[in-house]
Amino acid sequence: DVQLVQSGAEVKKPGESLKLSCKGSGYTFTSYWITWVRQMPGKGLEWMGIIYPGDSGTRYSPSFQGQVTISVDKSINTAYVQWSSLKASDTAVYYCARHRAGSTRPNDASDIWGQGTMVTVSS
Amino acid sequence: EIVMTQSPATLSVSPGERATLSCRASQSASSNLAWYQQKPGQPPRLLIYGAFTRATGIPARFSGSGSGTEFTLTISSLQSEDSAIYYCQQYNIWPPYTFGQGTKLEIK
């Protein structure tokens, strides 16, 4: 089965660092773009950024540029999103999602989604 | 950045009837438009891509139409399990590939 499995829920304090993971299986990991999406409590979906595991090419939403870092480790089929200094406003569920088609073209919808990781930032 | 605006915010429809959800883009999204369904506590599920192509396993009662700046998701013969929030997303111009704010579909 094709799937993305995300790391577990996190509870952090403001100012702490965090790295979330998203492990792909059942497909050629390096051939499919991975997107990260934020969903704040009771709110809609926000596109954070995207990475192509084949060459680690990355693009960020202007709203998230400089706030998070997206990376990948091809050797273990895992994508990451990380923060160096969390804020209370980072409290949300974070999803990773795989593009529908394996292609270097970034224009595509996401058909495989991770289960989501809940991040709570509170003092 | 393309702004996606969905209407209505909430829609209440009886079982067996048809629901029509709209999505408008602030500039052309061509046919690079997807629709997702999200139920509470679950990740989004891809319904439609390329504005009108159903994703794998999606029932034929879900259909998409439109191009450019105006798009529609139609759900014919509504069933109770269709109660969810529906999001459109453009993937024509990046970054970002923006989502609409969602339409909550309630089954009466």
Interface residues (C-beta under 8 A of the other chain):
Chain A: T35 V37 G44 L45 E46 W47 M48 G49 I50 R59 Y60 S61 P62 S63 Y95 A97 R100 P106 N107 D108 A109 S110 D111 W113 G114 Q115 G116
Chain B: E1 N32 A34 Y36 Q38 P43 P44 R45 L46 Y49 G50 A55 T56 I85 Y87 Q89 Y91 N92 W94 P95 P96 Y97 T98 F99 G100 Q101 G102
